[in-house]
Amino acid sequence: MTAPHSTPTAPAASGSAPEPYALTAAELLAAYAAGELSPVEATASVLDRIEAVDPRINAYCLVDREAALAEARASEERYRRGAASGLLDGVPVSVKDLLLTRGRPTLRGSLSVAPEQDWDEDAPSVARMREQGAVFVGKTTTPEFGWKGVTDSPLAGITRNPWDPSATSGGSSGGGAAAVAAGMAPLSIGTDGGGSVRIPAAFCGVFGLKPTYGRIPLYPASPFGTLAHAGPMTRTVADAALLMDVVTGADSRDWSALEPPRAGYRAEVAQALAGGTLAGLRVAYAPTLAGAPVDGAVAARVRHVADLLGELGAEVEEADPGFRDPVEAYHTLWFAGAAKVVEHLDAERFALLDPGLQEVCRQGAARSALDYLGAVDERMALGVRMGRFHETYDLLLTPAVPITAFEAGVEVPEGSGLARWTGWTPFSYPFNLTQQPAATVPCGTGATGLPVGAQLVAARHGDALVLRASAVLHAALCAEGVVDTAPVG
């Protein structure tokens, strides 16, 4: 582990400017505008970083150097002409390989998806980034169809943690989180159906946001239904706000999408950082939910966050929402979605799937319509409970994950006795059931030297509140020197 430092970018040699790959998106845009750096230089730096680091991490399943440099040259020409206008003009980004990306295959970590087909459409978030001038360096890894909370697949193999390549990056957006943590693109867009942005953000020491369901349009509609969200993974909250201002744009292909927000998230975060206080916010601190065990070092780091929120002006009270673990309802909805994903496969192609995915698909196919509707009832009751809870509290603070990253290549920690990934993610999937905005804020390291994340949850539509509070908290943690960058490379 490298020595802690107060800035959220990768460290540079003493007395030297940071390499372009180490800059945040906001820093890159400022350097472009000032003529101090070109999009081609920044993109080449990121691509070189991928070439140097990714053989150990396996965060990317596709890198298109030629296409990325062509996009960067087009951006550089716009800057030269004084015509740069996009919010992400020239910024290297990565896209999880569940989201359609025009001109590049989206194989979803599966040997069952044929690469030989027309890839002529962008997912809504990808389309919005393209419109704003982003440079697409590649597609990041996912477990097959995003089905579990770690990232390995029959197609791409195992994605590893930049802090310790023997450990998992988490999942299912593990490739994106690892890429951001290791300086292999400052921005990544992922998906979160049960923690898939927040889990790898915690394990890799980056910021990750699952916004309110519908805030970021999705197309095609997820077979996992309204559990599935898209969200940013970044090194700073300001960068996440920037990406949110881009990807929350309207798209007619998602009938369930919310109206784009009127106020910009960047402005909200900038104002919060300028003020530097959380005075007036009411925060419920829950050391655990439904009695789930929490590693002692993780618990200590999250308790420190609770204390720090109080120092920043918030009214913090230890309080539990009081719900029982909704894992069975979640399993019914999630496993049924998995079965729907693969229902078109014949026996030969079904046999190519991850064995764990095969198992949950069989379980999902065995659930009845009444089972499904019963799970929906439990989901609705949980939503009512959380709605009432947030009449008293603006935010709920919990651990993001109750443990730090464990060995790569397995679904559950060895010796844990757990059957499925949901056994070690009790703080994430409940808020997919309720569709609430929730963020992982990196808050230091545990006993093994691997990152710990704290989770901030707000009522539905409270995305700006989560970003504002996260920004002020993250700045304070950076000032303390407890937030570091991945030491890989």
C-alpha positions as CSV (number, residue, x, y, z in Angstrom):
1,M,0.0,0.0,0.0
2,T,1.2,3.5,-0.8
3,A,1.4,6.2,1.8
4,P,-1.9,8.0,2.3
5,H,-2.2,11.4,0.6
6,S,-5.0,14.0,0.5
7,T,-5.7,14.1,-3.2
8,P,-8.0,11.7,-5.0
9,T,-5.7,11.3,-8.0
10,A,-2.9,8.8,-8.5
11,P,0.4,9.9,-7.1
12,A,3.2,11.3,-9.2
13,A,6.9,11.3,-8.7
14,S,8.1,14.0,-6.3
15,G,8.3,17.4,-7.9
16,S,6.7,16.3,-11.1
17,A,3.3,16.9,-12.6
18,P,1.0,13.9,-12.6
19,E,0.7,11.8,-15.6
20,P,-2.4,12.5,-17.7
21,Y,-3.9,9.1,-16.8
22,A,-3.9,10.2,-13.2
23,L,-6.0,13.3,-13.7
24,T,-9.7,13.5,-13.0
25,A,-12.1,14.3,-15.7
26,A,-12.5,17.9,-14.3
27,E,-8.8,18.3,-14.3
28,L,-8.5,17.1,-17.9
29,L,-11.2,19.4,-19.1
30,A,-9.5,22.4,-17.4
31,A,-6.1,21.4,-18.9
32,Y,-7.7,21.1,-22.4
33,A,-9.3,24.5,-22.1
34,A,-6.1,26.1,-20.9
35,G,-4.1,24.5,-23.8
36,E,-1.9,22.7,-21.3
37,L,-2.8,19.2,-22.5
38,S,-4.5,17.7,-25.6
39,P,-7.2,15.0,-25.7
40,V,-4.8,12.9,-27.8
41,E,-2.0,13.1,-25.1
42,A,-4.5,12.2,-22.4
43,T,-6.0,9.3,-24.4
44,A,-2.6,7.9,-25.3
45,S,-1.6,8.1,-21.6
46,V,-4.7,6.2,-20.6
47,L,-4.2,3.6,-23.3
48,D,-0.5,3.2,-22.4
49,R,-1.6,2.8,-18.7
50,I,-4.1,0.0,-19.8
51,E,-1.3,-1.7,-21.7
52,A,1.0,-1.6,-18.7
53,V,-1.4,-2.4,-15.9
54,D,-4.4,-4.4,-17.2
55,P,-2.5,-7.7,-17.9
56,R,-2.4,-8.0,-14.1
57,I,-6.0,-6.7,-13.4
58,N,-8.1,-7.8,-16.5
59,A,-10.5,-4.8,-16.2
60,Y,-11.1,-4.6,-19.9
61,C,-12.6,-7.1,-22.2
62,L,-12.1,-4.9,-25.2
63,V,-9.8,-2.0,-25.9
64,D,-9.9,-0.2,-29.3
65,R,-6.8,2.0,-29.4
66,E,-7.2,3.0,-33.0
67,A,-10.8,4.1,-32.6
68,A,-10.1,5.9,-29.3
69,L,-7.3,7.9,-30.8
70,A,-9.4,8.8,-33.8
71,E,-12.1,10.2,-31.4
72,A,-9.4,12.0,-29.4
73,R,-8.0,13.6,-32.6
74,A,-11.5,14.8,-33.5
75,S,-11.8,16.3,-30.1
76,E,-8.4,17.9,-30.3
77,E,-9.4,19.5,-33.6
78,R,-12.5,21.0,-31.9
79,Y,-10.4,22.5,-29.2
80,R,-8.0,23.9,-31.8
81,R,-10.9,25.6,-33.6
82,G,-12.4,26.9,-30.4
83,A,-15.4,24.7,-31.0
84,A,-15.3,22.3,-28.1
85,S,-18.7,22.3,-26.5
86,G,-19.5,18.9,-25.0
87,L,-19.4,18.4,-21.2
88,L,-17.0,15.4,-21.8
89,D,-15.2,16.6,-24.9
90,G,-11.9,14.6,-25.0
91,V,-12.4,12.8,-21.7
92,P,-11.5,9.0,-21.8
93,V,-14.3,6.8,-20.5
94,S,-15.1,3.1,-20.2
95,V,-18.4,1.3,-20.6
96,K,-19.5,-1.9,-18.8
97,D,-20.0,-4.7,-21.3
98,L,-23.7,-4.9,-20.5
99,L,-24.4,-1.5,-22.2
100,L,-24.7,-1.4,-26.0
101,T,-21.9,0.6,-27.6
102,R,-22.1,1.4,-31.3
103,G,-19.3,-0.2,-33.4
104,R,-18.2,-2.4,-30.5
105,P,-19.6,-5.8,-29.5
106,T,-21.5,-6.1,-26.2
107,L,-21.0,-9.8,-25.3
108,R,-22.1,-9.5,-21.6
109,G,-19.3,-11.8,-20.4
110,S,-20.9,-14.8,-22.1
111,L,-19.9,-17.4,-24.6
112,S,-23.5,-17.6,-25.6
113,V,-23.7,-14.2,-27.3
114,A,-22.6,-14.2,-30.9
115,P,-20.1,-11.4,-31.7
116,E,-20.8,-11.6,-35.4
117,Q,-23.8,-9.3,-35.5
118,D,-24.5,-5.6,-36.2
119,W,-23.6,-3.5,-33.3
120,D,-25.2,-0.3,-34.5
121,E,-26.9,1.2,-31.5
122,D,-25.8,2.9,-28.3
123,A,-27.5,2.4,-24.9
124,P,-29.0,5.8,-23.7
125,S,-26.1,6.6,-21.3
126,V,-23.6,5.7,-24.0
127,A,-25.4,7.9,-26.5
128,R,-25.4,10.8,-24.2
129,M,-21.7,10.5,-23.5
130,R,-21.0,10.3,-27.2
131,E,-23.0,13.4,-27.8
132,Q,-20.9,15.2,-25.3
133,G,-17.6,14.3,-26.9
134,A,-16.4,11.5,-24.7
135,V,-13.6,9.2,-26.0
136,F,-14.4,5.6,-25.6
137,V,-11.3,3.6,-24.7
138,G,-13.0,0.2,-24.2
139,K,-15.5,-2.1,-22.6
140,T,-15.1,-3.2,-19.1
141,T,-15.6,-6.7,-17.7
142,T,-18.7,-8.1,-16.1
143,P,-19.7,-11.5,-14.7
144,E,-22.0,-13.3,-17.2
145,F,-25.1,-11.0,-17.7
146,G,-24.1,-9.2,-14.5
147,W,-25.6,-12.0,-12.3
148,K,-23.3,-11.8,-9.2
149,G,-21.3,-9.5,-6.9
150,V,-17.9,-10.5,-8.2
151,T,-16.4,-10.2,-11.7
152,D,-15.4,-13.3,-13.5
153,S,-16.9,-14.9,-16.5
154,P,-16.5,-17.8,-18.9
155,L,-15.6,-15.3,-21.6
156,A,-13.2,-12.8,-20.0
157,G,-11.9,-14.7,-17.0
158,I,-11.2,-13.2,-13.6
159,T,-11.0,-9.4,-12.9
160,R,-8.7,-8.6,-10.0
161,N,-8.3,-5.8,-7.5
162,P,-5.7,-3.1,-8.2
163,W,-4.9,-2.9,-4.5
164,D,-4.0,-6.7,-4.4
165,P,-4.4,-8.8,-7.6
166,S,-5.0,-11.9,-5.6
167,A,-8.3,-10.3,-4.4
168,T,-11.5,-9.7,-6.2
169,S,-12.6,-6.3,-7.6
170,G,-16.2,-7.0,-6.6
171,G,-18.9,-6.9,-9.1
172,S,-20.8,-6.9,-11.2
173,S,-19.3,-3.6,-12.4
174,G,-15.9,-4.8,-11.2
175,G,-14.1,-4.0,-14.4
176,G,-15.2,-0.4,-14.4
177,A,-14.3,0.2,-10.7
178,A,-10.9,-1.5,-11.1
179,A,-10.2,0.6,-14.3
180,V,-11.0,3.9,-12.4
181,A,-9.0,2.9,-9.4
182,A,-5.9,2.0,-11.5
183,G,-5.9,5.1,-13.7
184,M,-7.2,3.3,-16.7
185,A,-9.9,6.0,-17.5
186,P,-11.2,8.6,-15.0
187,L,-14.9,7.8,-15.7
188,S,-16.8,4.6,-16.0
189,I,-20.5,3.8,-16.5
190,G,-21.8,0.6,-14.9
191,T,-25.0,-1.0,-13.9
192,D,-26.3,-1.9,-10.4
193,G,-29.1,-4.5,-9.9
194,G,-28.1,-5.5,-6.3
195,G,-25.0,-3.5,-5.5
196,S,-23.1,-3.9,-8.7
197,V,-21.7,-0.3,-8.7
198,R,-21.5,0.1,-4.9
199,I,-19.8,-3.2,-4.1
200,P,-16.8,-2.8,-6.5
201,A,-16.5,0.8,-5.6
202,A,-16.1,-0.2,-1.9
203,F,-13.6,-3.0,-2.8
204,C,-11.5,-0.8,-5.1
205,G,-11.6,2.4,-3.2
206,V,-13.5,4.7,-5.6
207,F,-16.8,6.6,-5.5
208,G,-19.9,4.9,-6.9
209,L,-23.5,6.0,-7.2
210,K,-26.7,4.1,-7.8
211,P,-29.2,6.9,-8.6
212,T,-32.9,6.6,-8.2
213,Y,-34.4,4.1,-10.5
214,G,-35.2,5.7,-13.9
215,R,-32.9,8.6,-13.3
216,I,-30.5,7.2,-16.0
217,P,-32.5,5.7,-18.9
218,L,-31.8,2.1,-19.9
219,Y,-32.3,0.4,-23.2
220,P,-32.8,-2.4,-23.9
221,A,-34.9,-2.9,-20.8
222,S,-33.2,-5.1,-18.3
223,P,-34.6,-8.6,-17.8
224,F,-34.1,-8.0,-14.1
225,G,-36.7,-5.3,-14.4
226,T,-36.9,-2.4,-12.0
227,L,-34.1,-3.7,-9.9
228,A,-31.6,-2.6,-12.5
229,H,-30.0,0.9,-12.4
230,A,-27.1,2.4,-14.2
231,G,-24.5,4.6,-12.4
232,P,-21.1,6.3,-12.5
233,M,-17.8,5.1,-10.9
234,T,-15.2,7.9,-10.5
235,R,-12.3,9.0,-8.3
236,T,-14.1,12.1,-7.1
237,V,-17.7,13.0,-6.4
238,A,-17.4,16.1,-8.7
239,D,-16.6,13.8,-11.6
240,A,-19.6,11.6,-10.7
241,A,-21.8,14.8,-10.8
242,L,-20.4,15.7,-14.1
243,L,-21.2,12.3,-15.6
244,M,-24.6,12.4,-14.0
245,D,-25.3,15.7,-15.8
246,V,-24.5,13.9,-19.1
247,V,-26.2,10.5,-18.7
248,T,-29.5,11.6,-17.1
249,G,-30.6,13.1,-20.4
250,A,-33.9,12.0,-21.9
251,D,-34.2,9.0,-24.1
252,S,-37.5,7.9,-25.6
253,R,-36.6,4.2,-25.6
254,D,-37.0,3.9,-21.9
255,W,-40.7,4.4,-21.0
256,S,-39.9,4.2,-17.3
257,A,-37.3,6.9,-17.3
258,L,-37.7,9.9,-15.0
259,E,-37.8,13.5,-16.3
260,P,-34.2,14.8,-16.5
261,P,-33.4,17.0,-13.4
262,R,-33.7,20.7,-13.9
263,A,-30.8,21.7,-11.7
264,G,-27.3,20.5,-12.6
265,Y,-25.6,18.1,-10.3
266,R,-22.2,19.8,-10.9
267,A,-23.6,23.0,-9.5
268,E,-25.1,21.2,-6.5
269,V,-21.7,19.6,-5.7
270,A,-19.7,22.8,-6.2
271,Q,-22.0,24.7,-3.9
272,A,-21.8,22.0,-1.2
273,L,-18.0,21.9,-1.4
274,A,-17.8,25.7,-1.2
275,G,-19.9,25.7,1.9
276,G,-18.1,22.7,3.4
277,T,-20.8,22.0,5.9
278,L,-23.6,19.5,6.4
279,A,-25.5,21.6,8.9
280,G,-29.2,20.8,9.1
281,L,-28.9,17.3,7.7
282,R,-30.4,14.5,9.8
283,V,-28.4,11.3,9.5
284,A,-29.4,7.9,10.8
285,Y,-26.3,5.7,11.4
286,A,-27.0,2.0,11.3
287,P,-23.9,-0.1,12.2
288,T,-25.7,-3.0,10.7
289,L,-29.1,-3.9,9.0
290,A,-31.2,-6.9,10.0
291,G,-28.4,-8.2,12.3
292,A,-25.9,-8.8,9.6
293,P,-22.4,-9.3,10.9
294,V,-19.8,-6.7,10.0
295,D,-16.0,-7.0,10.1
296,G,-14.5,-5.1,13.0
297,A,-12.2,-2.9,11.0
298,V,-15.0,-2.1,8.5
299,A,-17.3,-1.2,11.4
300,A,-14.6,1.1,12.9
301,R,-14.1,3.0,9.6
302,V,-17.9,3.5,9.2
303,R,-18.3,4.6,12.8
304,H,-15.5,7.2,12.1
305,V,-17.6,8.4,9.1
306,A,-20.6,8.8,11.5
307,D,-18.4,10.9,13.8
308,L,-17.0,12.9,10.9
309,L,-20.5,13.7,9.6
310,G,-21.3,15.1,13.1
311,E,-18.2,17.2,13.0
312,L,-19.3,18.5,9.6
313,G,-22.6,19.8,11.1
314,A,-25.0,17.0,10.6
315,E,-27.3,15.7,13.3
316,V,-26.2,12.1,13.6
317,E,-28.3,9.5,15.5
318,E,-27.8,5.8,15.7
319,A,-31.0,4.4,14.3
320,D,-32.1,1.3,12.4
321,P,-34.9,1.2,9.8
322,G,-36.0,-2.1,11.4
323,F,-36.6,-4.2,8.4
324,R,-35.9,-8.0,8.2
325,D,-33.5,-9.2,5.6
326,P,-35.5,-9.2,2.2
327,V,-33.1,-11.7,0.6
328,E,-35.7,-14.2,-0.3
329,A,-37.9,-11.7,-2.1
330,Y,-34.8,-10.4,-3.8
331,H,-33.8,-13.9,-4.9
332,T,-37.2,-14.5,-6.4
333,L,-37.1,-11.4,-8.5
334,W,-33.4,-11.7,-9.4
335,F,-33.4,-15.4,-10.2
336,A,-36.5,-15.1,-12.3
337,G,-34.8,-12.3,-14.2
338,A,-31.7,-14.6,-14.7
339,A,-34.0,-17.3,-16.1
340,K,-35.5,-14.9,-18.5
341,V,-32.1,-13.8,-19.8
342,V,-31.2,-17.3,-20.9
343,E,-34.7,-18.8,-21.8
344,H,-33.8,-18.6,-25.5
345,L,-30.7,-20.8,-25.2
346,D,-30.8,-24.4,-26.3
347,A,-29.2,-27.1,-24.0
348,E,-25.8,-26.9,-25.8
349,R,-25.5,-23.2,-25.3
350,F,-27.0,-23.3,-21.7
351,A,-24.2,-25.7,-20.8
352,L,-21.6,-22.9,-21.7
353,L,-22.9,-20.7,-18.9
354,D,-21.2,-20.1,-15.6
355,P,-22.3,-23.1,-13.4
356,G,-23.5,-20.7,-10.7
357,L,-25.6,-18.9,-13.2
358,Q,-27.1,-22.2,-14.4
359,E,-28.1,-23.0,-10.9
360,V,-29.9,-19.7,-10.2
361,C,-31.6,-19.8,-13.6
362,R,-33.0,-23.2,-12.7
363,Q,-34.2,-21.9,-9.4
364,G,-35.7,-18.8,-11.0
365,A,-37.6,-20.9,-13.6
366,A,-39.1,-22.9,-10.8
367,R,-40.7,-19.9,-9.1
368,S,-44.4,-19.3,-9.8
369,A,-46.2,-16.2,-10.7
370,L,-47.6,-16.1,-7.2
371,D,-44.1,-16.4,-5.8
372,Y,-43.1,-13.4,-7.9
373,L,-46.1,-11.3,-6.8
374,G,-45.4,-12.2,-3.2
375,A,-41.9,-10.8,-3.6
376,V,-43.4,-7.7,-5.2
377,D,-45.6,-7.3,-2.1
378,E,-42.6,-7.6,0.2
379,R,-40.8,-5.1,-1.9
380,M,-43.6,-2.6,-1.8
381,A,-43.8,-2.9,2.0
382,L,-40.1,-2.3,2.3
383,G,-40.5,0.8,0.2
384,V,-43.3,2.1,2.4
385,R,-41.1,1.5,5.5
386,M,-38.1,3.4,4.0
387,G,-40.3,6.2,2.8
388,R,-41.6,6.7,6.4
389,F,-38.0,6.4,7.8
390,H,-36.9,9.2,5.6
391,E,-39.6,11.5,6.9
392,T,-37.4,11.6,10.0
393,Y,-33.9,11.2,8.5
394,D,-32.5,12.8,5.4
395,L,-29.8,10.1,5.0
396,L,-29.0,6.6,6.2
397,L,-25.4,5.7,6.8
398,T,-24.4,2.0,6.7
399,P,-21.3,0.0,5.6
400,A,-21.3,-0.4,1.8
401,V,-20.1,-4.0,2.2
402,P,-19.5,-5.7,5.6
403,I,-16.1,-7.1,4.6
404,T,-13.1,-6.1,2.5
405,A,-12.2,-7.8,-0.8
406,F,-11.6,-11.5,-0.5
407,E,-9.9,-13.9,-2.9
408,A,-10.5,-13.5,-6.6
409,G,-12.3,-16.1,-8.7
410,V,-14.9,-17.3,-6.1
411,E,-18.4,-16.1,-5.5
412,V,-18.2,-16.2,-1.7
413,P,-15.3,-16.0,0.7
414,E,-13.7,-19.5,1.2
415,G,-14.8,-21.0,4.5
416,S,-17.7,-18.6,5.0
417,G,-20.4,-21.2,4.6
418,L,-22.3,-18.8,2.4
419,A,-24.1,-20.1,-0.7
420,R,-24.6,-17.0,-2.9
421,W,-23.1,-13.6,-3.2
422,T,-26.1,-12.1,-1.5
423,G,-24.9,-13.6,1.7
424,W,-22.1,-11.0,2.0
425,T,-23.9,-8.0,0.5
426,P,-26.8,-7.3,2.9
427,F,-26.4,-3.5,2.7
428,S,-26.8,-3.2,-1.1
429,Y,-29.7,-5.2,-2.6
430,P,-32.4,-3.8,-0.2
431,F,-32.1,-0.4,-1.9
432,N,-32.5,-1.9,-5.3
433,L,-35.8,-3.3,-4.1
434,T,-36.8,0.2,-2.9
435,Q,-35.2,2.0,-5.9
436,Q,-33.5,4.6,-3.6
437,P,-30.3,6.5,-4.5
438,A,-27.3,5.1,-2.7
439,A,-23.6,5.9,-2.9
440,T,-20.4,4.2,-1.8
441,V,-17.8,6.7,-0.4
442,P,-14.3,5.3,0.1
443,C,-13.4,5.9,3.8
444,G,-10.0,4.2,4.4
445,T,-8.7,0.7,4.6
446,G,-9.4,-2.3,6.8
447,A,-7.1,-4.7,8.6
448,T,-5.8,-6.2,5.4
449,G,-4.9,-2.9,3.9
450,L,-7.8,-3.1,1.4
451,P,-10.4,-0.4,0.9
452,V,-13.5,0.1,3.0
453,G,-16.6,1.9,1.7
454,A,-19.4,3.7,3.6
455,Q,-22.9,3.9,2.1
456,L,-25.1,6.9,2.1
457,V,-28.8,6.3,1.2
458,A,-31.5,8.9,0.6
459,A,-35.2,8.8,-0.1
460,R,-36.2,8.3,-3.8
461,H,-35.4,11.3,-5.9
462,G,-32.8,12.4,-3.4
463,D,-29.9,12.0,-5.8
464,A,-28.6,15.6,-5.5
465,L,-28.7,15.2,-1.7
466,V,-26.6,12.0,-1.8
467,L,-24.0,13.7,-4.1
468,R,-23.8,16.9,-2.0
469,A,-23.3,15.0,1.3
470,S,-20.9,12.6,-0.4
471,A,-18.8,15.5,-1.8
472,V,-18.4,17.2,1.6
473,L,-17.7,13.9,3.4
474,H,-15.2,12.7,0.7
475,A,-13.3,16.1,0.9
476,A,-13.0,15.8,4.7
477,L,-11.8,12.2,4.4
478,C,-9.2,13.2,1.8
479,A,-8.1,16.1,4.1
480,E,-7.5,13.5,6.9
481,G,-5.3,11.5,4.5
482,V,-7.3,8.3,4.9
483,V,-8.4,8.1,1.3
484,D,-5.7,6.7,-1.0
485,T,-5.4,5.5,-4.5
486,A,-4.7,2.0,-5.7
487,P,-1.0,1.3,-5.5
488,V,-0.9,-1.0,-8.6
489,G,1.9,-0.3,-11.0
